[in-house]
Amino acid sequence: MEFDSAPFLVIWEVTQACDLACRHCRAAAQPCRHPGELSTAEGRRLLEQLTEFGLPTPEGRPRLPLLVFTGGDPIKRPDIYDLVAHARALGLRPSLSPSATPLVTRAVVARLKEVGLARMAVSLDGAAAETHDRFRGVAGSYAATLRIVEWCREVELSLQLNTTITRHNLAELDDIAALIATLPGVALWSVFFLVPTGRGRAEDDITPGEYERVFHRLYELSQALPFDIKTTAAQHYRRVALQHRAAAKRNGHAGPPLTLKGVSNAAAGDIGRATRGVNDGNGFLFISHLGDIMPSGFLPIPCGNVRRDHVVEIYRESPVFRALRNPDGYKGKCGACEFRHVCGGSRARAYALTGDYLQSEPNCLYVPRAWRRQQAEAASVSQACFS
């Protein structure tokens, strides 16, 4: 897929208002809506601009980006139904990620389905209420999540479950997977990894060694579970998956084609998979509640604003976006890595922990072959200088 001209995924943070107090919240969400949020009219114009990303396909229909309404909690906006309906009328296939609060009722889920929502995504961050509710900061969130799961099944709305892995729930990974396997109608499990921005803290992240072990376990689970698995802010999982695939091929067990990221399918609003990985600013575009255009919500570098700039032009021409789409320009191990064009490391995590979005992924243990040679040559030169 060609990402220089169009993103694969657009996230619009329609509000930062939310009634939860999640300990890792990227948006550092607050209970009340910000007066500077994009208005309904501004939001509709933004959605219309997104259709200009449409690229021709062999079938003759333009390929439009997958659109996700997120927050905060999108349900805090009374006009969310109008925005979803307008997106669908334009040919976009909208998804929505609400907070599991009493604002989400069966009637809300049914109405969203009626106006054209293609998928609902809700969070499940523990195998039991105690872990999940502590993580989300409000008692009853776990039970609310399970109710939303059931309502999506009842109205036949495609469902995605999101889990953010931190040191607080790492031990429950297998139990969470087992729980999700018992829930009806789950199409995708999206496993997020912490980026220390907003309320997220670096000390809550898992170690690089734990990342590696989780990746191998996720690959094993992906071969056994009845739903799809993808990762977010863990681009180096792709390297682990490819290594597993290569080992299986050597043993004569190639299996189905490897897919790396969720994408809308043209048929009936179904959500399928892409054949190439997405990274911050590289196939990925984020619009803040104030209209700022960023590479992702985890990489909060404003490159323009939809109130004065055209979102298509910023995505295609911004120096930041262009640099992010050039893995050959990455620094350190990531720039030397043979997997840089399918992985590239989390640009957001590099920025959060080093201040440089082109630096190496801080939580990757892999040492590329070219990097080992470079280090050996540098050591040899240094030794010669001091001999």
C-alpha positions as CSV (number, residue, x, y, z in Angstrom):
1,M,0.0,0.0,0.0
2,E,1.2,3.5,-0.9
3,F,1.3,5.8,2.1
4,D,3.0,8.9,0.7
5,S,-0.2,10.1,-0.9
6,A,-2.8,8.9,1.6
7,P,-3.0,7.6,5.2
8,F,-4.4,4.2,5.8
9,L,-5.9,5.2,9.2
10,V,-7.3,8.6,10.4
11,I,-8.0,9.1,14.1
12,W,-10.2,12.1,15.0
13,E,-10.2,13.0,18.7
14,V,-13.6,14.7,18.7
15,T,-13.3,15.6,22.3
16,Q,-11.1,15.2,25.4
17,A,-14.1,15.1,27.7
18,C,-14.4,11.8,29.5
19,D,-15.9,10.5,32.8
20,L,-13.2,8.0,33.4
21,A,-9.8,8.7,34.9
22,C,-7.5,6.2,33.2
23,R,-4.0,6.1,34.6
24,H,-2.4,5.8,31.2
25,C,-4.6,8.3,29.3
26,R,-2.8,9.8,26.3
27,A,-5.3,12.7,26.2
28,A,-5.2,13.4,30.0
29,A,-8.9,13.6,29.6
30,Q,-11.1,15.8,31.8
31,P,-14.9,15.6,32.6
32,C,-15.9,18.7,30.6
33,R,-15.7,19.5,26.9
34,H,-13.2,22.2,25.8
35,P,-14.8,25.3,24.3
36,G,-12.3,25.2,21.5
37,E,-13.4,21.8,20.1
38,L,-14.1,21.7,16.4
39,S,-17.7,22.6,15.8
40,T,-20.2,20.3,13.9
41,A,-19.7,22.4,10.8
42,E,-15.9,22.3,11.1
43,G,-16.1,18.5,11.7
44,R,-18.2,18.0,8.6
45,R,-15.8,20.0,6.5
46,L,-12.9,17.9,7.9
47,L,-14.7,14.7,6.9
48,E,-15.3,16.1,3.4
49,Q,-11.5,16.9,3.1
50,L,-10.7,13.3,4.1
51,T,-12.4,12.0,1.0
52,E,-9.8,13.8,-1.1
53,F,-7.3,11.2,0.0
54,G,-9.2,8.7,-2.1
55,L,-6.9,6.7,-4.4
56,P,-8.1,4.7,-7.4
57,T,-8.3,1.0,-7.0
58,P,-8.5,-1.8,-9.7
59,E,-12.2,-2.1,-8.9
60,G,-12.8,1.5,-9.8
61,R,-13.8,2.7,-6.4
62,P,-11.5,5.1,-4.5
63,R,-9.8,3.7,-1.4
64,L,-10.6,5.9,1.5
65,P,-8.8,5.9,4.8
66,L,-10.3,4.0,7.8
67,L,-11.7,6.6,10.2
68,V,-11.9,6.3,13.9
69,F,-13.8,8.7,16.2
70,T,-12.0,8.7,19.5
71,G,-11.6,10.9,22.6
72,G,-11.9,11.4,25.5
73,D,-15.3,9.9,25.1
74,P,-17.0,10.6,21.7
75,I,-20.4,10.0,23.3
76,K,-19.9,13.2,25.2
77,R,-20.6,15.0,21.9
78,P,-24.3,15.3,21.2
79,D,-23.6,15.6,17.5
80,I,-21.7,12.3,17.2
81,Y,-24.5,10.6,15.4
82,D,-24.6,13.4,12.8
83,L,-20.8,13.1,12.3
84,V,-20.9,9.3,12.0
85,A,-23.8,9.6,9.5
86,H,-22.0,12.2,7.4
87,A,-18.8,10.2,7.3
88,R,-20.8,7.1,6.1
89,A,-22.6,9.2,3.5
90,L,-19.3,10.4,2.1
91,G,-18.1,6.8,1.7
92,L,-15.9,6.6,4.8
93,R,-16.3,3.5,7.0
94,P,-16.3,5.0,10.5
95,S,-15.4,3.2,13.8
96,L,-15.8,4.7,17.2
97,S,-14.1,4.1,20.6
98,P,-16.4,5.2,23.5
99,S,-15.6,5.0,27.2
100,A,-17.4,2.3,29.1
101,T,-19.7,4.6,31.2
102,P,-23.4,4.8,31.8
103,L,-23.6,7.2,28.8
104,V,-23.3,4.1,26.5
105,T,-26.7,2.3,26.5
106,R,-28.2,-0.3,24.3
107,A,-30.1,2.5,22.5
108,V,-26.9,4.4,21.9
109,V,-25.2,1.3,20.4
110,A,-28.3,0.6,18.2
111,R,-28.5,4.2,17.0
112,L,-24.8,4.3,16.1
113,K,-25.3,1.1,14.0
114,E,-28.4,2.7,12.3
115,V,-26.5,5.8,11.3
116,G,-23.7,3.8,9.7
117,L,-21.1,2.9,12.3
118,A,-18.9,0.1,10.9
119,R,-17.2,-1.0,14.2
120,M,-17.3,-0.3,17.9
121,A,-14.0,-0.5,19.9
122,V,-14.0,-0.8,23.7
123,S,-11.3,-1.4,26.2
124,L,-10.7,-4.4,28.4
125,D,-7.6,-4.0,30.5
126,G,-8.0,-6.8,33.0
127,A,-9.3,-10.3,33.3
128,A,-11.3,-9.3,36.4
129,A,-13.1,-6.2,37.5
130,E,-10.5,-5.3,40.1
131,T,-7.7,-4.9,37.7
132,H,-9.7,-3.2,34.9
133,D,-11.5,-0.7,37.2
134,R,-8.3,0.2,39.0
135,F,-6.7,0.9,35.6
136,R,-9.6,2.9,34.4
137,G,-10.0,4.8,37.6
138,V,-13.8,4.2,38.0
139,A,-15.6,1.3,39.6
140,G,-18.1,-0.4,37.3
141,S,-16.2,0.2,34.1
142,Y,-15.5,-3.5,33.7
143,A,-19.1,-4.4,33.9
144,A,-20.0,-1.6,31.5
145,T,-17.5,-3.0,29.0
146,L,-19.1,-6.4,29.1
147,R,-22.6,-4.9,28.6
148,I,-21.4,-3.0,25.5
149,V,-20.0,-6.3,24.2
150,E,-23.4,-7.9,24.5
151,W,-25.2,-4.9,23.0
152,C,-22.9,-5.0,19.9
153,R,-23.7,-8.7,19.5
154,E,-27.5,-8.0,19.7
155,V,-27.4,-5.3,17.0
156,E,-24.8,-7.1,14.9
157,L,-22.2,-4.4,15.1
158,S,-18.6,-5.4,14.5
159,L,-16.6,-5.3,17.8
160,Q,-13.0,-4.6,18.6
161,L,-11.5,-5.0,22.1
162,N,-8.5,-2.9,23.1
163,T,-6.0,-3.9,25.9
164,T,-3.1,-1.7,27.0
165,I,-0.3,-3.7,28.4
166,T,1.6,-2.2,31.4
167,R,3.4,-3.7,34.4
168,H,0.0,-3.6,36.2
169,N,-1.7,-6.2,34.0
170,L,1.1,-8.0,32.3
171,A,0.6,-11.1,34.5
172,E,-3.0,-11.3,33.2
173,L,-2.2,-11.4,29.5
174,D,-3.2,-15.0,29.0
175,D,-6.3,-14.6,31.2
176,I,-7.4,-11.6,29.2
177,A,-7.0,-13.5,26.0
178,A,-8.9,-16.4,27.4
179,L,-11.7,-14.1,28.6
180,I,-12.0,-12.4,25.2
181,A,-12.2,-15.9,23.6
182,T,-15.5,-16.4,25.5
183,L,-17.1,-13.2,24.5
184,P,-19.5,-13.1,21.5
185,G,-18.8,-11.4,18.3
186,V,-15.2,-10.1,18.8
187,A,-13.6,-9.5,15.5
188,L,-10.3,-8.0,16.6
189,W,-8.1,-7.8,19.7
190,S,-5.9,-4.7,19.5
191,V,-3.1,-4.9,22.1
192,F,-1.7,-1.5,22.9
193,F,1.7,-0.8,24.5
194,L,2.3,2.2,26.7
195,V,3.7,5.4,25.3
196,P,4.6,7.8,28.2
197,T,2.6,10.8,27.1
198,G,-0.4,12.5,28.7
199,R,-1.0,10.7,32.0
200,G,1.1,7.7,30.9
201,R,4.3,7.2,32.9
202,A,7.5,5.6,31.8
203,E,7.7,3.7,35.1
204,D,4.4,1.9,34.3
205,D,5.9,0.4,31.1
206,I,7.2,-3.1,30.8
207,T,10.9,-3.8,30.1
208,P,12.4,-4.5,26.7
209,G,12.8,-8.1,27.6
210,E,9.1,-8.3,28.6
211,Y,8.1,-6.7,25.3
212,E,10.0,-9.5,23.5
213,R,8.3,-12.2,25.5
214,V,4.9,-10.7,25.1
215,F,5.4,-10.5,21.3
216,H,6.3,-14.2,21.1
217,R,3.2,-15.0,23.2
218,L,0.9,-12.9,21.1
219,Y,2.1,-14.7,18.0
220,E,1.4,-18.0,19.6
221,L,-2.1,-16.8,20.6
222,S,-2.7,-15.4,17.1
223,Q,-2.4,-19.0,15.7
224,A,-4.9,-20.4,18.2
225,L,-7.6,-17.7,19.0
226,P,-10.8,-17.3,16.9
227,F,-10.3,-13.6,16.3
228,D,-7.6,-11.4,14.8
229,I,-4.8,-9.8,16.8
230,K,-2.9,-6.6,16.0
231,T,-0.6,-4.4,18.1
232,T,-0.5,-0.6,18.5
233,A,2.6,1.3,19.5
234,A,4.6,-1.9,19.1
235,Q,5.8,-1.9,15.6
236,H,8.6,-4.3,16.5
237,Y,6.0,-7.1,16.9
238,R,6.1,-7.2,13.1
239,R,9.7,-8.3,13.2
240,V,8.9,-11.0,15.7
241,A,5.9,-12.2,13.6
242,L,8.1,-12.2,10.4
243,Q,10.8,-14.2,12.2
244,H,8.2,-16.8,13.3
245,R,6.8,-16.9,9.7
246,A,10.3,-17.4,8.3
247,A,11.0,-20.2,10.8
248,A,7.7,-21.9,9.9
249,K,8.5,-21.6,6.2
250,R,11.8,-23.3,6.7
251,N,10.0,-26.1,8.4
252,G,7.5,-26.4,5.6
253,H,4.6,-24.8,7.5
254,A,4.1,-21.4,5.9
255,G,0.5,-20.8,7.0
256,P,-1.7,-18.0,5.8
257,P,-0.3,-14.6,4.6
258,L,0.9,-12.4,7.4
259,T,-1.1,-9.2,7.9
260,L,0.0,-6.3,10.0
261,K,-2.6,-3.7,10.6
262,G,-6.4,-3.2,10.6
263,V,-8.0,-1.6,7.5
264,S,-11.5,-1.1,6.2
265,N,-12.6,-3.5,3.5
266,A,-14.7,-2.1,0.6
267,A,-17.4,-4.7,1.2
268,A,-20.3,-4.0,3.5
269,G,-18.3,-1.9,5.9
270,D,-16.3,-4.9,7.1
271,I,-13.0,-4.3,8.7
272,G,-10.2,-6.4,7.2
273,R,-6.4,-6.2,7.3
274,A,-3.7,-4.4,5.4
275,T,-0.6,-6.0,3.9
276,R,1.8,-3.4,5.2
277,G,2.6,-2.0,8.6
278,V,1.5,1.5,9.7
279,N,3.5,3.9,11.8
280,D,3.2,7.4,13.3
281,G,2.8,9.7,10.3
282,N,3.4,6.8,7.9
283,G,-0.1,5.7,6.9
284,F,-1.4,7.2,10.2
285,L,-2.9,10.7,10.7
286,F,-4.3,12.2,13.9
287,I,-6.6,15.2,14.3
288,S,-6.9,16.7,17.8
289,H,-10.1,18.0,19.4
290,L,-8.7,21.5,18.6
291,G,-8.0,20.6,15.0
292,D,-4.3,20.2,15.2
293,I,-2.9,17.8,12.6
294,M,-0.4,15.4,14.1
295,P,1.4,12.2,13.1
296,S,-0.4,10.3,15.9
297,G,-2.0,11.0,19.2
298,F,1.0,9.5,20.9
299,L,3.3,11.7,18.8
300,P,1.8,15.1,19.6
301,I,3.7,17.4,17.2
302,P,1.3,19.8,15.6
303,C,2.1,20.2,11.9
304,G,-0.9,22.3,11.0
305,N,-4.5,22.9,11.9
306,V,-7.6,22.1,10.0
307,R,-9.0,25.5,10.7
308,R,-6.4,27.1,8.5
309,D,-4.7,24.2,6.6
310,H,-5.9,21.5,4.3
311,V,-5.4,18.1,5.9
312,V,-4.4,16.4,2.7
313,E,-1.6,19.0,2.0
314,I,-0.2,18.7,5.5
315,Y,-0.1,14.9,5.4
316,R,1.6,14.9,2.1
317,E,4.0,17.8,2.4
318,S,4.8,18.5,6.0
319,P,8.5,18.0,6.7
320,V,7.7,16.0,9.8
321,F,5.4,13.6,8.0
322,R,7.8,13.2,5.1
323,A,10.7,12.4,7.5
324,L,8.5,9.8,9.3
325,R,7.8,8.1,6.0
326,N,11.5,7.6,5.3
327,P,12.8,4.8,7.4
328,D,16.2,5.1,5.7
329,G,16.5,8.4,7.6
330,Y,16.0,6.9,11.1
331,K,18.9,7.0,13.5
332,G,20.8,4.4,15.5
333,K,19.7,0.7,15.3
334,C,16.4,1.5,13.6
335,G,18.1,3.2,10.7
336,A,20.5,0.2,10.2
337,C,17.8,-2.5,10.7
338,E,16.9,-4.9,8.0
339,F,13.3,-4.7,9.2
340,R,13.1,-0.9,9.1
341,H,10.6,-0.7,6.2
342,V,8.1,-3.2,7.8
343,C,8.8,-2.2,11.5
344,G,10.5,1.1,12.0
345,G,10.0,1.1,15.7
346,S,7.6,3.3,17.5
347,R,8.4,6.9,16.5
348,A,6.1,8.1,19.3
349,R,8.0,6.2,22.0
350,A,11.3,7.3,20.6
351,Y,10.1,10.9,20.8
352,A,8.6,10.5,24.3
353,L,11.8,9.0,25.8
354,T,14.5,10.7,23.7
355,G,12.9,13.9,22.4
356,D,13.8,12.8,18.8
357,Y,11.1,11.0,16.7
358,L,13.8,9.7,14.4
359,Q,15.8,7.9,17.1
360,S,15.8,4.2,17.7
361,E,12.9,2.4,19.4
362,P,13.9,2.4,23.1
363,N,12.2,-0.9,23.9
364,C,13.6,-3.1,21.2
365,L,16.2,-5.7,22.1
366,Y,16.9,-6.8,18.5
367,V,20.5,-5.9,17.3
368,P,20.5,-5.6,13.5
369,R,23.3,-7.3,11.5
370,A,24.4,-4.0,9.9
371,W,24.4,-2.3,13.3
372,R,26.7,-5.0,14.7
373,R,29.1,-4.5,11.8
374,Q,29.0,-0.7,12.3
375,Q,29.7,-1.1,16.0
376,A,32.5,-3.5,15.4
377,E,34.1,-1.2,12.8
378,A,33.8,1.8,15.1
379,A,35.4,-0.2,18.0
380,S,38.2,-1.2,15.6
381,V,38.8,2.4,14.6
382,S,38.8,3.5,18.2
383,Q,41.2,0.9,19.2
384,A,43.6,1.8,16.4
385,C,43.5,5.4,17.4
386,F,44.6,4.6,20.9
387,S,47.2,2.0,20.0
